[in-house]
Amino acid sequence: MIFIESPPSAFNQTERLRNRSIAFALLSILAVCFFIKFRRFGIDDSFIVLRYVDNIIHGRGWTFNPGEDYNASTSVLNTVVITVIALVAGDPLRASTIAGCLAILCSGICLYLLLEERCSAIVATVAAGALMYFLSENGTWGLETNMFIGLILLFVLIEEWKGDSWWILGLIMLARPEGLVLALFKIAREILRDRKAPVRGMIKLAAVCAPWALFSFIRFGQLAPATLRQKLWQGRSGFWGTGHIYVNMLIRAARVDFLEHGRWGLLLMIPLGVGAARVVRERSSLLYFVGFAIVQQIAYIVMNIPGYNWYFAPAEAIGCILVLIGLIHLGSLIHLRLPATLRPALPFVGPATAVIGVVAAVILYQPYLDSPIADPRTTAYTRLAFDITGRISNPSIAAREVGVVGYYSHARMVDLTGLTNREPEFLTKDHMDRFFSIAPDVVIVTDTIDAMEKNVTTDPRFAANYRLANTIVTPRYRTMHYYIRFVDSTP
């Protein structure tokens, strides 16, 4: 590997290929470490995706509740990729972790290739590894977030190499609908540059998206997932807060990013600014990512929807990349030259760095071989699901969070938020008659009944028809209760 003092022009093709091989191998080892740590990790929303995957694999179709034509899966591509991997890996949860690791690895490799002309291979590898670690800790395993980020970076890389990126844009749109913003950026840039519409590129983009669009329109009567309407309602409902909900949650996330480590966090603003200035000055293709992140956050602010952590993830990812670029540029201002007596050791710097990295990864991730991390809320809902199905066969279950319980119980779910099925929301009093006409067999509530569960449980019909069946106590999460309808009670 080449040390800091060696300029990119010193790379010959053989050296470049060797550097890439070592870097990609190290980044792949890091991705395996992530799999070891997160192989049993998933948040409740990711289990909504896994239930779609499970239904597809078992021939029940693209549906959350079998027999109900309704698409609440935000990402087409993520669902398809996990399904394909699950056909080989067997377990959809394991498959989702593999998909996430591959997406994070894609981000790391793309960043390395974007940086290899800026700095030494060692520095580029460390920066790529830092980005991968950052993405692994964003709490979105099972969702499409890291896949979306990886594809955006692949698009940026292809743009930087002056290649054909239209196909990737189609995949980005299938990963998340707001990928359309990037497509519009690309179209606008082509029109401004060539003074004509990029018809061929738009045809390629349409060719990637058309099969799903046709299927979705025929099957569900819509082109996009049916979740946006409910998210907008959530923002207006008052159950997720009042006023500028998204802005408040965005500020809270920024405080965590920059103030969690006190003054050291604030110091990150310096390389962030330097990195942004470099990207703008060089007119880097990373400006696509920067522009997208800005437009996405503005759109969420205007819609004033609840600020889930995966909505911040793309902006945080490009922020991390800009910090890394800024640090590399600031480091380049310090001209490090080895003393003549140490120059004979230069060829061993790369291998030594690789060995140190592998040993460090083994030490840090070895404990997770026997004890992978798990989300406490997922653990609680998993216990709840098996407890319910141990008492009642083929129940219908009403809950505010339906992912984990729905996945493990295989029950028909009644989503109190109205997000995953055609039923309306049951958080307000507006649809209580409908709720009690459906009369789900089981109703799940938390220990301290909050505003989202209050209207169901305080309705006189609830006490007249349901009895407390069991209480599930799980460390590090709230106590959960579930109620069973009298008619389906067991002795």
C-alpha positions as CSV (number, residue, x, y, z in Angstrom):
1,M,0.0,0.0,0.0
2,I,1.1,3.6,-0.6
3,F,1.7,5.8,2.4
4,I,0.3,9.3,2.8
5,E,3.3,10.9,1.1
6,S,2.8,9.1,-2.1
7,P,0.6,11.0,-4.6
8,P,-2.1,9.2,-6.6
9,S,-0.1,9.7,-9.8
10,A,2.4,7.2,-8.4
11,F,-0.1,4.4,-8.6
12,N,0.5,2.0,-11.4
13,Q,-2.3,-0.4,-12.5
14,T,-0.8,-3.4,-10.6
15,E,-0.4,-1.3,-7.4
16,R,-4.0,0.0,-7.7
17,L,-5.4,-3.5,-8.1
18,R,-3.5,-4.8,-5.2
19,N,-4.6,-1.9,-3.0
20,R,-8.2,-2.4,-4.0
21,S,-8.0,-6.2,-3.3
22,I,-6.6,-5.7,0.2
23,A,-9.1,-2.9,0.9
24,F,-12.1,-4.8,-0.3
25,A,-11.1,-7.9,1.6
26,L,-10.8,-5.8,4.8
27,L,-14.1,-4.2,4.3
28,S,-15.7,-7.6,3.6
29,I,-14.4,-8.9,6.9
30,L,-15.9,-5.8,8.6
31,A,-19.3,-6.6,6.9
32,V,-19.1,-10.2,8.3
33,C,-18.5,-8.7,11.7
34,F,-21.6,-6.7,11.4
35,F,-23.6,-9.8,10.4
36,I,-22.3,-11.6,13.6
37,K,-23.4,-8.7,15.7
38,F,-26.8,-7.9,14.2
39,R,-27.9,-11.3,12.9
40,R,-30.9,-11.4,15.3
41,F,-31.5,-7.6,15.4
42,G,-34.6,-6.0,13.9
43,I,-37.0,-3.2,14.8
44,D,-40.8,-3.6,14.7
45,D,-41.1,-1.9,11.3
46,S,-38.5,-4.2,9.7
47,F,-40.7,-7.2,10.7
48,I,-43.5,-5.7,8.6
49,V,-41.2,-6.2,5.7
50,L,-40.3,-9.7,6.9
51,R,-44.0,-10.7,7.1
52,Y,-44.4,-9.7,3.4
53,V,-41.3,-11.8,2.6
54,D,-42.7,-14.8,4.6
55,N,-46.1,-14.5,2.8
56,I,-44.5,-14.3,-0.6
57,I,-42.3,-17.4,0.1
58,H,-45.3,-19.4,1.3
59,G,-47.4,-18.5,-1.7
60,R,-49.7,-16.1,0.1
61,G,-48.8,-13.2,-2.2
62,W,-47.6,-9.6,-1.7
63,T,-49.7,-8.9,1.3
64,F,-49.4,-8.2,5.0
65,N,-52.7,-9.9,5.9
66,P,-53.3,-12.9,3.6
67,G,-56.3,-12.3,1.4
68,E,-56.1,-8.5,1.7
69,D,-54.8,-6.6,-1.4
70,Y,-53.0,-3.7,0.3
71,N,-49.4,-2.7,0.0
72,A,-47.8,-1.1,3.0
73,S,-44.2,-2.1,2.1
74,T,-42.4,1.1,1.3
75,S,-39.6,-0.5,-0.6
76,V,-40.2,-2.9,-3.5
77,L,-36.5,-3.6,-4.0
78,N,-35.7,-4.4,-0.3
79,T,-38.7,-6.8,-0.1
80,V,-37.6,-8.6,-3.3
81,V,-33.9,-8.8,-2.4
82,I,-34.7,-10.2,1.1
83,T,-37.1,-12.7,-0.4
84,V,-34.5,-14.0,-2.9
85,I,-31.8,-14.3,-0.2
86,A,-34.3,-16.0,2.2
87,L,-35.0,-18.7,-0.4
88,V,-31.4,-19.6,0.0
89,A,-30.7,-18.6,3.6
90,G,-34.0,-19.9,4.9
91,D,-34.7,-17.4,7.7
92,P,-36.1,-14.0,6.5
93,L,-34.5,-12.3,9.5
94,R,-31.1,-13.7,8.7
95,A,-31.7,-12.8,5.0
96,S,-32.5,-9.2,5.9
97,T,-29.2,-8.9,7.9
98,I,-27.3,-10.3,4.9
99,A,-29.0,-7.8,2.6
100,G,-28.1,-5.0,5.0
101,C,-24.5,-6.1,5.3
102,L,-24.2,-6.3,1.5
103,A,-25.7,-2.8,1.2
104,I,-23.3,-1.4,3.8
105,L,-20.3,-3.1,2.1
106,C,-21.5,-1.5,-1.2
107,S,-21.3,1.9,0.5
108,G,-17.9,1.2,1.9
109,I,-16.5,0.1,-1.5
110,C,-18.0,3.0,-3.3
111,L,-16.5,5.5,-0.8
112,Y,-13.1,3.9,-1.1
113,L,-13.2,4.2,-4.9
114,L,-14.3,7.8,-4.6
115,L,-11.5,8.6,-2.2
116,E,-8.6,6.6,-3.8
117,E,-7.5,9.6,-5.9
118,R,-7.6,11.9,-2.9
119,C,-5.4,10.0,-0.4
120,S,-3.4,6.9,0.3
121,A,-5.1,3.5,0.1
122,I,-4.7,3.1,3.9
123,V,-6.6,6.4,4.6
124,A,-9.3,5.5,2.0
125,T,-9.8,2.1,3.6
126,V,-10.1,3.6,7.1
127,A,-12.6,6.2,5.9
128,A,-14.7,3.5,4.1
129,G,-14.6,1.4,7.3
130,A,-15.7,4.3,9.4
131,L,-18.6,5.0,7.1
132,M,-19.6,1.3,7.2
133,Y,-19.5,1.3,11.0
134,F,-21.6,4.5,11.1
135,L,-24.2,2.9,8.9
136,S,-24.2,-0.3,10.9
137,E,-25.2,1.6,14.0
138,N,-28.1,3.6,12.6
139,G,-30.7,1.2,13.9
140,T,-32.4,0.5,10.6
141,W,-31.5,-3.2,10.1
142,G,-34.2,-5.0,8.0
143,L,-35.4,-1.7,6.5
144,E,-34.4,-0.4,3.1
145,T,-32.4,2.5,4.4
146,N,-28.9,1.2,4.0
147,M,-29.7,-0.3,0.7
148,F,-31.0,3.1,-0.4
149,I,-27.8,4.8,0.7
150,G,-25.6,2.2,-0.9
151,L,-27.4,2.6,-4.2
152,I,-27.1,6.4,-4.1
153,L,-23.4,6.0,-3.5
154,L,-23.1,3.6,-6.4
155,F,-25.0,6.1,-8.6
156,V,-22.6,8.8,-7.5
157,L,-19.6,6.6,-8.3
158,I,-20.9,5.8,-11.8
159,E,-21.5,9.5,-12.4
160,E,-18.0,10.3,-11.2
161,W,-16.7,7.7,-13.7
162,K,-18.9,9.2,-16.5
163,G,-20.8,5.9,-16.8
164,D,-24.4,5.0,-17.5
165,S,-26.2,5.5,-14.2
166,W,-29.8,5.4,-15.4
167,W,-30.3,1.8,-14.5
168,I,-29.1,2.5,-11.0
169,L,-31.6,5.4,-10.7
170,G,-34.4,2.9,-11.5
171,L,-33.2,0.7,-8.6
172,I,-33.0,3.7,-6.3
173,M,-36.6,4.5,-7.1
174,L,-37.6,0.9,-6.4
175,A,-35.7,1.1,-3.1
176,R,-37.6,4.2,-2.0
177,P,-40.1,6.3,-4.0
178,E,-38.3,9.6,-3.1
179,G,-35.5,8.3,-5.3
180,L,-37.5,10.2,-8.0
181,V,-35.8,13.4,-6.7
182,L,-32.4,12.1,-7.8
183,A,-33.9,11.1,-11.2
184,L,-35.2,14.6,-11.6
185,F,-31.8,16.1,-10.7
186,K,-30.2,13.9,-13.3
187,I,-32.7,14.8,-16.0
188,A,-32.4,18.5,-15.2
189,R,-28.6,18.3,-15.4
190,E,-28.7,16.5,-18.7
191,I,-31.1,19.1,-20.2
192,L,-29.0,22.0,-19.0
193,R,-25.8,20.4,-20.4
194,D,-27.1,19.0,-23.7
195,R,-30.1,21.4,-24.3
196,K,-32.3,18.4,-24.9
197,A,-34.2,15.8,-22.9
198,P,-32.2,12.6,-22.2
199,V,-34.8,10.4,-23.9
200,R,-32.7,7.2,-24.0
201,G,-31.9,7.5,-20.3
202,M,-35.5,8.1,-19.3
203,I,-36.5,5.0,-21.3
204,K,-33.9,2.9,-19.3
205,L,-35.2,4.4,-16.1
206,A,-38.8,3.6,-17.1
207,A,-37.8,0.0,-18.1
208,V,-36.5,-0.7,-14.6
209,C,-39.6,0.7,-12.8
210,A,-42.3,-0.3,-15.3
211,P,-42.8,-3.9,-14.3
212,W,-43.5,-3.0,-10.6
213,A,-45.6,0.0,-11.6
214,L,-47.8,-2.2,-13.8
215,F,-48.1,-4.9,-11.2
216,S,-48.9,-2.4,-8.4
217,F,-51.5,-0.6,-10.5
218,I,-53.3,-3.9,-11.4
219,R,-53.0,-5.5,-8.0
220,F,-53.5,-2.5,-5.6
221,G,-54.8,0.2,-7.9
222,Q,-51.9,2.5,-7.1
223,L,-48.3,3.2,-8.2
224,A,-46.8,4.1,-4.8
225,P,-47.1,2.4,-1.4
226,A,-50.2,3.3,0.6
227,T,-48.3,4.6,3.6
228,L,-47.9,8.3,2.8
229,R,-51.5,9.1,3.5
230,Q,-51.3,7.5,7.0
231,K,-48.0,9.3,7.7
232,L,-49.6,12.6,6.9
233,W,-52.5,11.7,9.2
234,Q,-50.1,10.8,12.0
235,G,-48.5,14.2,11.7
236,R,-52.0,15.9,12.1
237,S,-53.4,13.6,14.7
238,G,-51.6,15.0,17.7
239,F,-50.5,11.6,19.0
240,W,-47.0,12.1,17.8
241,G,-46.8,15.6,19.1
242,T,-48.0,19.1,18.1
243,G,-46.6,22.0,16.2
244,H,-43.5,21.5,14.1
245,I,-43.2,17.7,14.8
246,Y,-40.6,16.8,12.2
247,V,-38.4,19.9,12.9
248,N,-38.4,19.2,16.6
249,M,-37.4,15.5,16.0
250,L,-34.7,16.6,13.4
251,I,-33.2,19.1,16.0
252,R,-33.2,16.3,18.6
253,A,-31.4,14.0,16.1
254,A,-28.8,16.7,15.3
255,R,-28.2,17.2,19.0
256,V,-27.4,13.5,19.4
257,D,-25.1,13.6,16.3
258,F,-23.1,16.6,17.4
259,L,-23.6,17.1,21.1
260,E,-23.6,13.6,22.4
261,H,-19.9,13.7,23.0
262,G,-19.8,17.3,24.2
263,R,-17.3,19.7,22.6
264,W,-15.7,16.9,20.6
265,G,-19.0,16.5,18.8
266,L,-19.1,20.2,18.0
267,L,-15.6,20.0,16.6
268,L,-17.0,17.8,13.8
269,M,-18.6,20.9,12.4
270,I,-15.1,22.0,11.2
271,P,-14.4,19.0,8.9
272,L,-18.1,19.0,7.9
273,G,-17.7,22.5,6.6
274,V,-14.4,21.8,4.9
275,G,-15.7,18.6,3.3
276,A,-18.8,20.4,2.0
277,A,-16.6,23.2,0.6
278,R,-14.4,20.7,-1.2
279,V,-17.3,18.9,-2.8
280,V,-18.8,22.1,-4.0
281,R,-15.5,23.5,-5.3
282,E,-14.7,20.3,-7.2
283,R,-18.3,20.0,-8.5
284,S,-18.2,16.4,-7.3
285,S,-21.0,14.0,-8.1
286,L,-21.6,13.8,-4.3
287,L,-23.5,17.0,-4.8
288,Y,-26.3,14.7,-6.0
289,F,-26.4,13.1,-2.6
290,V,-26.1,16.5,-0.8
291,G,-28.9,18.0,-2.9
292,F,-31.1,15.0,-2.3
293,A,-30.6,15.0,1.4
294,I,-31.5,18.7,1.6
295,V,-34.7,18.3,-0.6
296,Q,-35.8,15.2,1.4
297,Q,-35.5,16.9,4.7
298,I,-37.3,20.0,3.4
299,A,-40.1,17.8,2.1
300,Y,-40.5,16.0,5.4
301,I,-40.5,19.3,7.3
302,V,-43.3,20.6,5.0
303,M,-45.3,17.4,5.3
304,N,-44.7,17.6,9.1
305,I,-44.8,13.8,9.6
306,P,-43.3,12.0,12.6
307,G,-39.5,11.9,12.5
308,Y,-38.6,8.3,12.5
309,N,-34.8,7.7,12.7
310,W,-34.6,6.2,9.2
311,Y,-35.9,9.5,7.7
312,F,-32.7,11.2,9.0
313,A,-30.3,8.4,7.9
314,P,-29.5,9.6,4.4
315,A,-28.7,13.1,5.6
316,E,-26.6,11.6,8.4
317,A,-24.8,9.4,5.9
318,I,-23.8,12.2,3.6
319,G,-22.9,14.3,6.6
320,C,-20.5,11.5,7.7
321,I,-19.0,11.4,4.3
322,L,-18.4,15.1,4.2
323,V,-16.7,14.9,7.6
324,L,-14.4,12.2,6.4
325,I,-13.5,14.2,3.3
326,G,-12.9,17.2,5.4
327,L,-10.6,15.3,7.8
328,I,-8.7,13.9,4.8
329,H,-8.2,17.4,3.3
330,L,-7.1,18.8,6.7
331,G,-4.7,15.9,7.1
332,S,-3.3,16.5,3.7
333,L,-2.2,20.0,4.8
334,I,0.1,18.3,7.2
335,H,2.9,16.9,5.0
336,L,4.0,13.7,6.6
337,R,7.3,12.4,5.4
338,L,9.0,9.4,6.9
339,P,12.6,9.7,8.0
340,A,15.1,8.1,5.7
341,T,15.8,5.4,8.2
342,L,12.2,4.2,8.2
343,R,11.6,4.3,4.5
344,P,12.6,0.6,4.0
345,A,9.6,-0.3,6.2
346,L,7.2,1.5,3.9
347,P,6.1,-1.7,2.0
348,F,5.1,-3.3,5.3
349,V,2.8,-0.5,6.4
350,G,-0.2,-1.8,4.4
351,P,0.1,-5.5,5.5
352,A,0.6,-4.3,9.1
353,T,-2.4,-2.1,9.0
354,A,-4.5,-5.0,7.6
355,V,-3.3,-7.4,10.3
356,I,-4.1,-4.8,13.1
357,G,-7.5,-4.2,11.6
358,V,-8.4,-7.9,11.4
359,V,-7.2,-8.6,15.0
360,A,-9.1,-5.6,16.3
361,A,-12.3,-6.8,14.6
362,V,-11.9,-10.2,16.0
363,I,-11.4,-8.9,19.5
364,L,-14.3,-6.4,19.3
365,Y,-16.9,-8.7,17.6
366,Q,-16.0,-12.1,19.1
367,P,-18.5,-11.6,22.1
368,Y,-21.3,-11.4,19.6
369,L,-20.7,-14.9,18.3
370,D,-22.7,-16.3,21.2
371,S,-24.7,-13.3,22.1
372,P,-25.8,-11.2,19.1
373,I,-27.6,-8.0,20.1
374,A,-31.4,-7.8,20.0
375,D,-33.9,-4.9,20.3
376,P,-35.6,-5.1,23.7
377,R,-38.9,-4.1,22.2
378,T,-38.6,-6.9,19.6
379,T,-37.8,-9.4,22.4
380,A,-40.9,-8.3,24.3
381,Y,-43.2,-8.6,21.3
382,T,-41.7,-12.0,20.4
383,R,-42.5,-13.4,23.8
384,L,-46.0,-11.9,23.5
385,A,-46.6,-13.4,20.1
386,F,-45.7,-17.0,21.3
387,D,-47.7,-16.6,24.5
388,I,-50.8,-15.6,22.6
389,T,-50.6,-18.3,20.0
390,G,-50.0,-20.8,22.8
391,R,-53.4,-19.9,24.2
392,I,-55.5,-19.3,21.0
393,S,-55.2,-20.8,17.6
394,N,-55.5,-18.6,14.5
395,P,-56.3,-15.4,16.5
396,S,-56.9,-11.9,15.1
397,I,-54.8,-9.4,17.1
398,A,-55.1,-5.7,17.5
399,A,-52.0,-3.7,18.4
400,R,-50.3,-0.4,17.9
401,E,-47.2,-2.1,16.6
402,V,-47.9,-5.1,14.4
403,G,-44.6,-6.1,12.9
404,V,-43.0,-8.6,15.3
405,V,-46.3,-9.9,16.7
406,G,-47.7,-10.4,13.1
407,Y,-44.5,-12.1,11.9
408,Y,-44.2,-14.7,14.7
409,S,-47.9,-15.3,15.4
410,H,-49.0,-15.5,11.7
411,A,-52.3,-14.0,13.0
412,R,-54.5,-11.6,11.1
413,M,-53.5,-8.2,12.4
414,V,-55.6,-5.1,13.1
415,D,-53.3,-2.1,13.0
416,L,-54.5,0.5,15.5
417,T,-52.6,3.2,13.5
418,G,-54.2,2.1,10.2
419,L,-50.8,1.7,8.4
420,T,-50.6,-1.9,7.3
421,N,-54.2,-2.8,6.3
422,R,-57.3,-1.2,4.7
423,E,-59.0,-0.7,8.1
424,P,-59.0,2.9,9.4
425,E,-57.0,4.0,12.4
426,F,-58.4,3.2,15.8
427,L,-56.5,5.7,17.9
428,T,-59.3,8.3,17.9
429,K,-62.9,7.8,18.8
430,D,-64.0,8.2,15.1
431,H,-64.0,4.5,14.3
432,M,-64.8,2.7,17.5
433,D,-68.0,1.2,16.1
434,R,-66.0,-0.3,13.3
435,F,-63.4,-1.6,15.8
436,F,-66.0,-3.5,17.9
437,S,-67.7,-4.8,14.8
438,I,-64.4,-6.3,13.8
439,A,-64.0,-7.5,17.4
440,P,-60.4,-8.8,17.2
441,D,-59.7,-11.8,19.4
442,V,-56.8,-10.2,21.2
443,V,-55.9,-6.6,22.1
444,I,-52.4,-5.7,23.1
445,V,-51.7,-2.7,25.3
446,T,-48.8,-1.3,27.3
447,D,-48.4,-1.3,31.1
448,T,-49.2,2.4,31.3
449,I,-52.0,2.8,28.8
450,D,-51.1,5.9,26.7
451,A,-53.1,8.2,24.5
452,M,-52.8,5.9,21.5
453,E,-54.5,3.0,23.3
454,K,-56.8,5.0,25.6
455,N,-59.9,5.3,23.3
456,V,-60.1,1.6,22.7
457,T,-59.6,0.5,26.3
458,T,-61.9,3.2,27.9
459,D,-64.8,2.4,25.6
460,P,-67.5,0.7,27.7
461,R,-67.7,-2.1,25.1
462,F,-64.1,-3.1,25.8
463,A,-64.7,-3.9,29.5
464,A,-67.9,-5.7,28.5
465,N,-66.1,-8.0,26.0
466,Y,-62.5,-8.4,27.0
467,R,-60.7,-9.8,30.0
468,L,-57.0,-9.5,30.9
469,A,-55.3,-12.8,29.8
470,N,-51.6,-12.3,30.7
471,T,-48.8,-9.8,31.4
472,I,-45.4,-10.1,29.8
473,V,-42.5,-8.5,31.7
474,T,-39.3,-8.1,29.6
475,P,-36.1,-6.5,30.9
476,R,-35.3,-3.1,29.4
477,Y,-38.8,-2.6,27.9
478,R,-42.2,-1.8,29.1
479,T,-44.5,-4.4,30.6
480,M,-47.1,-5.6,28.0
481,H,-50.6,-6.8,28.6
482,Y,-53.0,-8.6,26.3
483,Y,-56.7,-8.9,26.6
484,I,-58.9,-11.8,25.1
485,R,-62.5,-11.6,24.0
486,F,-64.7,-13.6,26.4
487,V,-66.1,-15.8,23.6
488,D,-62.7,-17.1,22.8
489,S,-61.5,-17.6,26.4
490,T,-59.9,-20.9,27.3
491,P,-60.5,-22.6,30.6
